[in-house]
Amino acid sequence: MTDAESCFVRAAKALGGTGVSLLLGAAGGGVCGAAILVFGALIGRSGTTGTEYVGYWEISLVWLGLLYGGFFGVLVGPIAYALVVRKIGFQKALLPAFVGTLVGGFAEHSQDHHWLF
């Protein structure tokens, strides 16, 4: 294999991995975002007036979580691919990223943020 072919093969792998990371970032971010927003609403921390009670839930939170989570997943996915995933692989990186996002989001929603205002 010549240097030009080797360079082309490496570029194709990098572009393919970036494309996959975009799709996985959008899907994973959307699922995590929806789960985090629904959890926040269920524990009474949705942040909207009149819904600060345990057990509140509305279907629009799922779509909003999918939208925002997918957006951030598309931004973070390629960065994670470039820094970590190429070295350890998608399968090893998927579960820790998913669990870490959920735990961080749930912990953030469990806190009282009234001291900020």
N, C-alpha and C positions, 0 to 999 in steps of 0.2 A: 504494500500500500504506500502510495507516495504521500508527501507532506500535504499536498493540496487535498487529496482524498481524506486524509486523516483529519485535517482541519474542518472539512465539510461534514464529516461524520460527527465530530465533537460539537459543531454548531447545531446540527440537526438534533442531537440528543439534548442539548441545552434548551433549544426552543421547544422541543416536545415536553420536557420537564417543566418548563415555565408555563406552557399551556395547561398541562395537567394540574399544576399548582394553582392556577387561576380558577379552574373549575372546582377543584376540591376546596379551595378557600371560600368561594362563593357558597357552595353547598354546606360545608361545615360551619362557616360563620353564620349562615342563615338559621341553621338548626340550633346552634348555640345561642344566638341572639333571641330567637323565639322562646327557647326554654328559660333563659334568664329573665326576660320581661314577664312571662307568665308566672314564674316563681315570685318575682317582686310584687306582682299584683296579688297573688294568693296570700302572701304574708302581710298585705296591707301597706305596701311601700311603693305604690304605683306613681305617686307624685302628683296626681291630679286631684282637684278639689272634690270632695264628696265620696271618694273611693278609698279612703284610708281605713278600711276595716278588713279583717282576716276573711278570706274566702272570696274576695272580689275577683271576677274574671270576665273578660270580654274578648270576643273573637278577633277584634281589630288589633289586639296586642300581638297576636301570632303573626299577622301580616307585617306589622311594623317591625317586629323583631327579625323576621326574615329579610326585610328590606335593609335595615341598618346593619344587621349581622353579616349579610351577604356582601354589602358594600365594603365593610372593614375587612372581611375575609379576602376579597379581591385585592385589596391594598397590601395586606400582610402576607398572603400566600406566597407571592414571588420573592418577597424578602426572606421569608423562612426557607424557601427552596434554595436561594443563593447562599445563605449562611449555614444552614444545618442539614437540610433534607438530602442534599446531594451526597453528603458524607455518610449518613446513617440509613437512608432509604425511607420511602413513604410509609411502609408498613410499621416500622419502628417509631416513626415520628407522629403517626396519626392518633393513637390512643393517648399519649401524654399531652398532646396539644388540646385534644377534645376535653379531657378530664380537667386539665389546668384552666382552660377557659371557663368551664362550668363552675368549678370551685371558686375561682376568682370573682366571677359574676355574682354567684350566690352570696359570697361573703360581702361583696360590695352592697348588695341589696339588703342584707341583714343589718347593716349599720344605721344608726340614726344620724342623719345629715343636717339636722336643724341648727347645729352649731356653726354651719357655714354662712348663715344669713344673719 
